[in-house]
Amino acid sequence: MEQELAMLRQLIAQLQDLLNFYGSPPPPPLRHLNNHHLLLPHNDRKLMNCSCRCCVLNMEDGSADDYCGLLMAAEKPETFTVLEPTKPPPAKKLRKERSTRGKFPCPTSTTEAMEAEIWKDFPEDLFQPVIARLPVPTFFQFRSVCKKWNSLLHSESFYHHSTRAPQPDPWFYTITHENANSGAMYDPSSKKWYHHPTVSSLPDKAIVLPVASAGGLVCFLDIGHRNFYVCNPLTGSVRELPARSVKVWSRVAVGMTFNRNAYKILWVGCDGEYEVYDSISNSWTRPGSMPASIKLPLSLNFRSQVVSVENTLYFMRSDPEGIVSYDVASGMWSQFEIPAPLHLNDQALAECSGRIMLVGLLTKNAATCVCIWELQRMTMLWKEVDRMPNLWCLEFYGKHVRMTCLGNKKGLLMLSLRSRQMNRLVTYDVASGEWDKVPSCLVPSGGRKKQWIACGTAFQPSPTAVA
């Protein structure tokens, strides 16, 4: 019961903020909390008293080496599953830590009581606007209070409020070679990791890789380039796309766009084959042929990250060096020959507020440094805008470092820098020019192996996005 009280106190704080925003005074404190259930309808009150399944996700736990699981089964909207943290091997703990482990953190709100005469008549139409503005992890906590709140996810009115609420910052979805079917999601705002287990609707032995995202959905491609899947990592909503009309077994580049509850997916092969999937018609089409001016074959791999600016997709190519773009709306292809910076290695494209960025390793002799370039639209040349601090780069000296880079539309880059002797995760904010280290965490079922990025994509967390 203490857990339900703590969650309700947190919701009341959100409700009071909304009331203050509309000019209503906050309720005076009361003598006790025994009437907290008056906020709920009679049926939901009964459910809470007898059979409510409350699974609490402790978001205040500061341990960076634990995974907190976050998954809701889409096929059973009345259930909410919080996975147990993946613990590292046993280590000796202080007696104080053992005695306090598992306790729910004390609420930070100064409101310790609720006036029953006021809150029992709280307008129902204010619940959804408040809950729609909760942080994503907190939203899933409150869905476990009662069936009525649990069913909000499938409500059209709640979807309407969610679209009007401020959008949270994008998360990163990553996988490693050791856990190809068990990803990890990183929230840069809270600097927390969440374990994403295998989606039950996917084939048991299929190895799927995240290759693109848009509108809160992540596009997966199996390692054999045969099947595409679209999934919401937060809810487990998944769709297997129909078979492609063109069978291509070579490596492909994949891009995704989202517009008005519909999404399109482009795949392009090394030899110029390509198709576009439309979620409205649920089919693949080949709008035309790639122009003869684009030299083939294209050099592609899983690191050929595609970035989108409005309805245009961009990806890098070599021989000749440059960028190839495809306008999803008009079906037009374009090619720009842009010389790459000297001594560039392991490069990746990123996008920040319509600006196309290039991230790569500059390696000369035994020295290695991470550099950031921006594409100048007038000259169509790369201009260096920043590089990693020298003190950080000294750690790479004499090491064969490999880089994987993911970027989101808010201008935050996440880099995985790895060699035999080291494993580092860092972020770079394009707008502020700040470098930051990502809290370390352990790979699920990987012993003491720390998280790194073999493949991944940034995505907009959205509890209401449906594949």
Secondary structure as UniProt FT lines:
FT   HELIX           2..21
FT   TURN            22..23
FT   TURN            34..35
FT   HELIX           36..39
FT   HELIX           42..50
FT   TURN            59..60
FT   TURN            64..65
FT   STRAND          67..69
FT   TURN            74..75
FT   TURN            77..78
FT   HELIX           95..100
FT   TURN            101..102
FT   HELIX           116..119
FT   TURN            120..121
FT   HELIX           124..126
FT   HELIX           127..131
FT   TURN            132..133
FT   HELIX           136..142
FT   TURN            143..144
FT   HELIX           147..150
FT   HELIX           151..154
FT   HELIX           156..164
FT   STRAND          171..175
FT   TURN            178..181
FT   STRAND          183..187
FT   TURN            188..191
FT   STRAND          192..196
FT   TURN            200..201
FT   TURN            204..205
FT   STRAND          208..214
FT   TURN            215..216
FT   STRAND          217..222
FT   TURN            223..224
FT   STRAND          228..231
FT   TURN            233..235
FT   STRAND          238..240
FT   STRAND          252..259
FT   TURN            260..261
FT   STRAND          262..269
FT   TURN            270..271
FT   STRAND          274..278
FT   TURN            279..282
FT   STRAND          283..285
FT   TURN            292..293
FT   TURN            302..303
FT   STRAND          307..309
FT   TURN            310..311
FT   STRAND          312..317
FT   TURN            318..321
FT   STRAND          322..327
FT   TURN            328..330
FT   STRAND          333..337
FT   TURN            342..343
FT   STRAND          344..352
FT   TURN            353..354
FT   STRAND          355..364
FT   TURN            365..366
FT   STRAND          367..376
FT   TURN            377..380
FT   STRAND          381..387
FT   HELIX           390..393
FT   HELIX           394..396
FT   TURN            397..398
FT   STRAND          402..407
FT   STRAND          412..418
FT   STRAND          423..429
FT   TURN            430..433
FT   STRAND          434..437
FT   TURN            444..445
FT   TURN            447..448
FT   STRAND          455..459
FT   TURN            463..464
//
